[in-house]
Amino acid sequence: MNKKQLLDRFTQELRIDIQIQVDASPMSRPILEKKGFQFLSCSYPCMMTD
């Protein structure tokens, strides 16, 4: 049993959801989606100026 299967089984038994937030480049999106992540929104970097 791999780590994902173990985590899935654990969360099913406890009936809880685990949410993870990832801030990654657009190039990483296909990789994360293959791992089961779901795209929700974009983030934009901001710079503070005086």
N, C-alpha and C positions, 0 to 999 in steps of 0.2 A: 504494500500500500504506500503510495507516494504522499508527499506532504499535503498536496491539494485534496486528495481523497480523504486523508485523515481529518483535515480541517472541515471539509464538507460534512463528513459523518458526525463530527463533534457538534457543529452548528445545528444540524438536523435534530440531533438528540436533545439539545438544549432549547431548540426552537427560537434561536436568535439570529439576527443578521449582523454581519460584520461589514462595516463600510471603511474603505481605504481611499484616501485622496492622493493622487499622484500629479505632480507638476513636471511634465516631460515635454520634449520637443515634438513637433508634428511627425518627425521621422520615427518616433517610438510608438506612435499610435497603433500601427498594425501589429507590432509585437505584443503590446499590452492587450489588444483585443483578442489575439490568439490565446492569451493566458486567461481570458474570461472577464477582463475589465470592460466596463461599458462607458462610452464617451458621454459626458454630461454637459460640459461647457468649456470655453476657452479662458485663459488668463492672459493678461497683458502686463508686461513689465513697466514700471513707472519710475521716474527719477525725481527726487525732491530737489527743488531749487530754492535759493534764498531770495 
